[in-house]
Amino acid sequence: MDNHEGSTPNAAHQHNAQAWDRLTGQEVELARPAQEADFRAPLAAVDQDGWLGDSIRGQRVLCLAAGGGRQSALCAAAGAQVTVVDISGAMLALDRVVAARRNLEIRTVQASMDHLPMLESVAFDLVIQPVSTCYVPDVQPVFREVARVLRAGGLYISQHKTPTSLQTTLMPGQGAPEEGSLGQVAYRLAEPYYCHGPMPEVDACRLREAGTLEFLHRWEELVGGICRAGFVVEDLL
Ligand SMILES: C[S@@+](CC[C@H](N)C(=O)[O-])C[C@H]1O[C@@H](n2cnc3c(N)ncnc32)[C@H](O)[C@@H]1O
C-alpha cells in the first residue's frame, strides 16, 4: 500500500479518515465487500447501468474514494488493472483482504481524492467514484485531479449526494406540519442551499453516515464543476 495522506494535512480529511475507520469496524453496509454472488458476473455487479460495455479487460481503472473491497475487487475480477484510493486505512485493508482471498492484484493508495500527486497524469482509462464528494469542502480540485489522471476520451463515472439529500430532515415527518398542508408525511428542507461549512453532525440514517463531516455541493458545483474540468456529460441518472 502507498500512504500519502501525511502530505495533505486537512482537518476534514483527518476527521473523515477516522470516522470511516470506525464505520468499517462497525461493518456498516457501505463498508461491505463484494459478495460471492457478485463475482459470478463482476462487471454487471459494478456497472449496473451498463455504461462500460461488454468488457473492461486490460483497462487501467482508478476506483476513487472507493475502499471497502467492492468496486476494486469487482473491476479486478473483470480483468482490469486496478488502483483504489481512499482516505481510510481500514477501508483499504478490506480491499487487500478481498484481493488476497481471491488472488487479485489491486494497488491500494491512502490519500485524499482532491490531492493525488502520487498518481501519474494520463494513467487511467476509467475512473469510478462512488458517493464521496460530500466529504471534501471543495469539489473542483477532485474533478481537476480526475481530469489530469484520465487519458483523453477516458470515462469518469461519478456518484454524488444531491444537495437536497443533505438539506432535508433525516426522517419523513420531522418538524411541525405546514399550515394548511394535506397531512402528507414528507421530508422538510432543514438546511439552506447555500451552505459553507460542514453540515451539522447526525446519527446514522439512510441519507448520512454517523460521525463524518459532510459538505453540501450545489448542482452548479457538481455538474458545472465536472464540465469546467473539461468533461463532456454523456448521461445523468
Ligand atoms: C460511501 S463510501 C464508498 C465506498 C464503498 N465501497 C461503496 O460501495 O460505496 C465513501 C468512501 O469515501 C472515503 N473518503 C472520505 N473522504 C475521503 C477523501 N477526502 N479522500 C478519499 N476518500 C475519502 C471513505 O473512507 C469511504 O471509504
The ligand as a MOL file (V3000), in Angstrom:
LIG
                    3D

  0  0  0     0  0            999 V3000
M  V30 BEGIN CTAB
M  V30 COUNTS 27 29 0 0 0
M  V30 BEGIN ATOM
M  V30 1 C -19.6830 5.6180 0.5880 0
M  V30 2 S -18.0150 5.0430 0.8850 0 CHG=1
M  V30 3 C -17.6400 4.3820 -0.7090 0
M  V30 4 C -17.0790 3.0080 -0.7120 0
M  V30 5 C -17.9260 1.8340 -0.9420 0
M  V30 6 N -17.0520 0.7720 -1.4630 0
M  V30 7 C -19.1780 1.8900 -1.8100 0
M  V30 8 O -19.5540 0.8530 -2.3530 0
M  V30 9 O -19.8600 2.8970 -1.9230 0 CHG=-1
M  V30 10 C -17.1630 6.5830 0.8490 0
M  V30 11 C -15.6570 6.4240 0.9440 0
M  V30 12 O -15.0530 7.7060 0.8040 0
M  V30 13 C -13.8820 7.7050 1.5820 0
M  V30 14 N -13.4070 9.0840 1.8090 0
M  V30 15 C -13.9010 10.0370 2.6260 0
M  V30 16 N -13.2060 11.1700 2.4930 0
M  V30 17 C -12.2550 10.9290 1.5550 0
M  V30 18 C -11.2330 11.7350 0.9670 0
M  V30 19 N -11.0470 13.0170 1.3070 0
M  V30 20 N -10.4400 11.1690 0.0240 0
M  V30 21 C -10.5860 9.8590 -0.3130 0
M  V30 22 N -11.5360 9.0680 0.2010 0
M  V30 23 C -12.3790 9.6050 1.1140 0
M  V30 24 C -14.2970 6.9640 2.8430 0
M  V30 25 O -13.2030 6.5000 3.5870 0
M  V30 26 C -15.1690 5.8500 2.2610 0
M  V30 27 O -14.4210 4.7030 2.0180 0
M  V30 END ATOM
M  V30 BEGIN BOND
M  V30 1 1 1 2
M  V30 2 1 2 3
M  V30 3 1 2 10
M  V30 4 1 3 4
M  V30 5 1 4 5
M  V30 6 1 5 6
M  V30 7 1 5 7
M  V30 8 2 7 8
M  V30 9 1 7 9
M  V30 10 1 10 11
M  V30 11 1 11 12
M  V30 12 1 11 26
M  V30 13 1 12 13
M  V30 14 1 13 14
M  V30 15 1 13 24
M  V30 16 1 14 15
M  V30 17 1 14 23
M  V30 18 2 15 16
M  V30 19 1 16 17
M  V30 20 1 17 18
M  V30 21 2 17 23
M  V30 22 1 18 19
M  V30 23 2 18 20
M  V30 24 1 20 21
M  V30 25 2 21 22
M  V30 26 1 22 23
M  V30 27 1 24 25
M  V30 28 1 24 26
M  V30 29 1 26 27
M  V30 END BOND
M  V30 END CTAB
M  END
